[in-house]
Amino acid sequence: MNGKLIALVLLAGAAAGAWWFDVPERLGWTGHQQASVLYGNVDIRQVSLGFRVSGRISGLSVDEGDAVKPGDVLATLDAVPFEQAEAAAEAELGSLKANLAKLKAGARPTEIAQARATHEERLADLENANLAYERARQLRPNGTISQANLDEASANRAAAVARATSAREALALIEEGSRIEDIEAAQAQVLAAEAKLESARTSLDDTRLLAPSTGTVLSRVREVGAIVAPSDMVFVVSLNEPVWVRAYVSEPDLGRVHPGMEVEVTSDSAPGHRYKATVGFISPVAEFTPKSVETPELRTDLVYRLRIVVEKPGLDLRQGMPVTVHLPEQAGAQR
């Protein structure tokens, strides 16, 4: 009986010891794989593309699944209204430039000569009016003319003085040329018209929807003939680069990774192909492990999100694909 009891005690002690020594292995404290491997998913950036101007779609050059490169024309709008707006802006600019040139040039020589001749004519009229008034003033005391005749001669002389003065000021004004304020106002109008023309040309250029970078068309949302506004989406393009891996590291392993660390990434579809990558971002905020990440730890453990940038990812890594991140060996041996 004592032998059986001793055997049971020894068996229980062996089981407890085995359980105790297996704890570090299960928690990843001593296992090389646990310390050197993280898990995550591929995160490929997508961009929704649309026109910056409104109009009617006149052409679509690509469809879903097509590969595009920077500068490729994906779609076009009916350009006729924008071409007309550009032509109107060019005509307005030409008119304002001509007006500015006229103000800067001032009056033509013939116009100045005409104003000078008018002034001389008014001076001659004034001289005749003065002579008539003097004769009337001398004849009035003798009763040769009436007081009314003298008054009329005086009024004619005053009118001739006013006309001569007006002609003199008109000549001085035309010889002086345009006011600097008028020239500056005309220059400002020309600048505004130039800006309006550039805006019209930009709008005309925006009737072509261009691919921003290399990628693949995921969705074609509009068709030819559709009327679109600047906020309407026409295509969704998946970018070939950058390709990021959204991975998570537990708090005990947080000290083993740092921004700039070089790592390797593998996928289940090609486990033998290792992609070079770099840790680019470590979240400062802890969160619960997402259910999409398959890790040996409990899903209720707090983890920190990593953003790992894959170098030369190619087309094998696709959105949402689960991947394994391999840390350098020295990173797993630091703890």
C-alpha positions in Angstrom: 0.0 0.0 0.0 2.8 2.4 0.9 4.5 1.5 -2.4 1.5 2.4 -4.4 1.1 5.7 -2.5 4.7 6.6 -3.2 4.3 5.7 -6.8 1.3 8.0 -7.1 3.1 10.8 -5.4 6.1 10.4 -7.7 3.8 10.3 -10.8 2.0 13.5 -9.7 5.3 15.2 -9.0 6.6 14.3 -12.5 3.4 15.6 -14.1 3.6 18.9 -12.2 7.2 19.2 -13.2 6.5 18.6 -16.8 3.7 21.1 -16.7 5.9 23.7 -15.0 8.8 23.3 -17.4 6.5 23.5 -20.4 5.1 26.9 -19.4 7.9 29.0 -20.8 7.7 27.0 -24.1 4.0 27.6 -24.4 4.3 31.3 -23.5 7.1 31.9 -26.0 9.8 32.7 -23.4 12.3 30.2 -24.6 11.0 29.0 -27.9 13.0 30.4 -30.8 10.0 30.4 -33.2 7.8 32.2 -30.8 10.3 34.9 -30.2 11.2 35.3 -33.9 7.9 35.2 -35.6 5.0 37.6 -35.9 1.7 37.3 -37.8 -0.3 39.8 -39.8 -2.1 40.5 -43.1 -1.1 42.3 -46.3 -2.5 45.8 -46.5 -2.5 47.2 -50.1 -3.5 50.8 -50.6 -6.4 51.6 -52.8 -7.3 55.0 -54.3 -10.7 56.1 -55.5 -10.4 58.2 -58.7 -12.7 60.8 -60.0 -12.7 64.0 -62.1 -12.0 67.4 -60.5 -14.6 69.0 -62.8 -18.2 68.0 -63.6 -19.3 66.9 -67.0 -20.4 64.0 -69.2 -18.1 61.0 -69.6 -17.2 60.6 -73.2 -14.8 57.7 -73.0 -13.4 55.0 -70.6 -10.1 53.5 -71.6 -9.7 50.7 -69.0 -11.8 48.0 -67.3 -11.6 46.0 -64.1 -8.4 43.9 -63.9 -6.4 46.1 -66.3 -2.9 47.2 -65.2 -2.2 50.9 -65.3 0.9 53.0 -64.9 1.4 56.7 -64.0 0.0 59.1 -66.6 -2.3 56.6 -68.3 -5.6 58.1 -69.4 -8.3 56.2 -67.7 -11.4 58.2 -68.8 -12.3 61.5 -70.5 -15.1 64.0 -70.2 -16.8 65.9 -73.1 -14.3 68.7 -73.6 -16.4 71.0 -75.8 -17.8 73.2 -73.0 -14.3 73.6 -71.5 -12.8 74.5 -74.9 -15.4 77.2 -75.3 -14.6 78.6 -71.9 -10.9 78.6 -72.8 -11.6 80.5 -76.0 -13.8 83.1 -74.2 -11.1 83.6 -71.6 -8.5 84.1 -74.3 -10.7 86.7 -76.1 -11.3 88.6 -72.8 -7.6 88.6 -72.1 -6.8 89.9 -75.6 -9.3 92.8 -75.2 -7.9 93.8 -71.8 -4.3 93.7 -73.0 -5.2 96.0 -75.9 -6.8 98.5 -73.6 -3.7 98.4 -71.4 -1.5 99.0 -74.3 -3.6 102.0 -75.4 -3.4 103.5 -71.9 0.4 103.1 -71.8 0.8 104.6 -75.3 -1.3 107.7 -74.6 -2.8 109.9 -77.4 -1.7 109.6 -81.0 0.1 112.5 -82.6 -2.9 113.3 -84.7 -5.1 113.5 -81.6 -2.7 115.9 -80.0 -2.6 118.0 -83.2 -6.4 118.1 -83.3 -6.6 119.3 -79.7 -4.0 122.0 -80.3 -5.9 123.2 -83.4 -9.1 123.4 -81.4 -7.3 125.4 -78.7 -6.0 127.9 -81.2 -9.4 128.2 -82.8 -10.9 129.0 -79.4 -8.2 131.6 -78.8 -9.1 133.2 -82.1 -12.7 133.3 -81.2 -11.7 134.9 -77.9 -9.7 137.6 -79.6 -12.7 138.5 -81.9 -15.0 138.6 -78.9 -12.6 141.0 -77.1 -12.6 143.3 -80.1 -16.3 143.3 -80.4 -16.7 144.1 -76.8 -14.2 147.0 -77.0 -16.1 148.5 -79.9 -19.4 148.2 -78.2 -18.0 149.7 -75.0 -16.7 152.7 -77.0 -19.9 153.3 -78.9 -22.3 153.0 -76.0 -21.5 156.4 -74.5 -22.4 158.2 -77.8 -25.7 156.2 -77.9 -24.7 154.6 -81.2 -25.6 151.2 -79.8 -28.0 150.1 -77.0 -27.1 148.8 -73.6 -28.4 145.4 -74.8 -25.9 145.3 -77.6 -23.1 146.0 -75.0 -24.4 143.3 -72.7 -24.5 140.8 -75.6 -20.9 141.6 -76.5 -19.8 141.2 -72.9 -21.6 137.8 -72.7 -20.0 136.7 -76.0 -16.6 137.6 -74.6 -17.2 135.6 -71.4 -18.3 132.6 -73.4 -15.2 132.8 -75.6 -13.0 132.9 -72.5 -14.6 129.8 -71.1 -14.3 127.9 -74.4 -10.6 128.9 -74.7 -9.9 127.7 -71.2 -11.7 124.4 -71.8 -9.7 123.9 -75.0 -6.4 124.7 -73.2 -7.2 122.2 -70.4 -8.2 119.5 -72.9 -4.9 120.0 -74.8 -2.9 119.7 -71.5 -4.8 116.6 -70.5 -4.2 114.8 -73.8 -0.5 115.8 -73.8 -0.1 114.5 -70.2 -1.3 111.0 -71.2 -3.2 108.4 -69.1 -3.3 108.5 -65.3 -1.1 106.1 -63.5 -4.1 104.9 -61.6 -5.9 104.0 -64.8 -2.8 102.1 -66.0 -2.5 100.1 -62.8 -6.2 99.3 -62.8 -5.9 98.0 -66.4 -2.8 95.9 -65.4 -4.8 94.4 -62.6 -7.6 93.5 -65.0 -5.1 91.8 -67.3 -3.7 89.8 -64.4 -7.2 88.6 -63.4 -7.9 87.7 -67.0 -4.7 85.7 -67.2 -5.6 83.8 -64.0 -9.0 83.1 -65.5 -7.5 81.7 -68.6 -5.1 79.5 -66.6 -8.1 78.2 -64.7 -10.0 77.5 -67.9 -7.0 75.6 -69.2 -6.6 73.6 -66.0 -10.3 72.6 -66.2 -9.8 71.5 -69.8 -6.8 69.4 -68.7 -9.0 67.9 -65.9 -11.3 66.4 -68.5 -8.8 63.6 -68.7 -8.6 61.3 -65.7 -5.0 60.0 -65.3 -3.6 57.1 -63.3 -1.6 58.4 -60.3 0.7 55.4 -60.0 1.2 51.8 -61.1 -1.6 49.6 -60.1 -4.6 47.4 -61.1 -8.2 48.6 -61.7 -10.4 47.0 -59.1 -13.8 48.7 -59.9 -15.3 50.6 -62.8 -18.1 52.6 -61.2 -19.4 54.8 -64.1 -20.1 54.2 -67.8 -19.9 56.3 -70.9 -22.6 59.0 -71.0 -22.9 59.4 -67.2 -23.0 62.9 -65.8 -20.5 63.1 -62.9 -19.7 65.7 -60.3 -16.2 66.4 -58.9 -17.0 64.2 -55.8 -18.2 61.2 -57.9 -16.0 58.1 -58.0 -15.2 56.6 -61.4 -12.5 54.0 -60.8 -11.0 52.2 -57.8 -7.3 51.3 -58.3 -5.2 49.1 -56.2 -1.7 50.4 -56.0 1.2 48.0 -56.5 3.4 50.0 -54.1 3.6 50.5 -51.3 2.6 47.1 -49.9 2.4 47.1 -46.1 1.9 44.3 -43.6 -0.3 45.0 -40.7 1.2 42.8 -37.9 0.9 42.8 -34.1 3.4 42.3 -31.3 2.5 41.4 -27.7 3.6 43.6 -24.9 6.3 41.2 -23.6 7.9 41.2 -27.1 7.5 44.9 -27.8 11.1 45.6 -26.9 12.4 43.2 -29.6 11.2 45.3 -32.5 11.9 48.9 -33.4 11.3 51.2 -36.4 13.8 50.6 -39.2 14.4 47.0 -38.3 14.9 44.7 -41.3 12.7 41.7 -41.3 11.5 39.1 -43.8 7.9 38.2 -44.8 6.6 34.9 -46.1 3.1 33.8 -47.2 1.4 30.4 -47.0 1.1 30.2 -50.8 4.9 30.6 -51.3 6.6 29.8 -47.9 10.0 29.4 -49.6 9.9 33.0 -51.0 11.0 35.5 -48.5 10.3 39.2 -49.1 12.6 41.8 -47.5 10.8 44.3 -45.4 11.3 47.1 -42.8 9.4 47.9 -39.7 8.1 51.4 -40.4 5.6 52.2 -37.6 4.8 50.9 -34.1 1.5 52.1 -32.6 1.8 53.8 -29.3 -1.6 52.5 -28.3 -2.4 48.9 -27.2 -5.4 47.1 -28.5 -6.9 43.6 -28.5 -5.6 41.1 -31.1 -7.9 41.3 -34.2 -9.6 38.0 -35.0 -8.1 38.0 -38.5 -4.6 37.5 -37.1 -3.8 33.9 -36.4 -1.4 33.7 -33.4 -0.7 31.1 -30.7 -1.5 33.7 -28.0 -5.0 34.2 -26.6 -7.1 36.6 -28.6 -7.8 38.7 -25.5 -4.1 39.6 -25.1 -3.2 43.2 -25.6 -0.9 43.8 -28.6 0.6 46.7 -30.5 0.1 47.3 -34.2 3.0 47.3 -36.6 3.2 48.6 -40.1 5.9 46.8 -42.1 6.8 48.0 -45.5 7.6 45.3 -48.0 10.4 46.0 -50.5 9.7 44.9 -54.2 6.5 43.0 -53.3 5.6 42.1 -56.9 2.1 40.9 -57.6 2.0 37.8 -55.4 1.1 39.6 -52.2 -2.6 40.4 -52.3 -5.0 42.4 -50.1 -5.8 40.7 -46.8 -3.4 37.7 -47.4 -2.2 36.3 -44.1 1.6 36.4 -43.8 4.3 35.5 -41.4 6.9 38.1 -40.3 10.3 36.7 -39.4 12.4 38.8 -37.0 16.2 38.6 -37.0 17.7 35.9 -34.8 19.4 38.5 -32.5 16.0 40.1 -32.0 14.6 36.9 -30.5 17.6 36.4 -28.3 17.6 39.7 -26.5 15.2 38.7 -23.8 
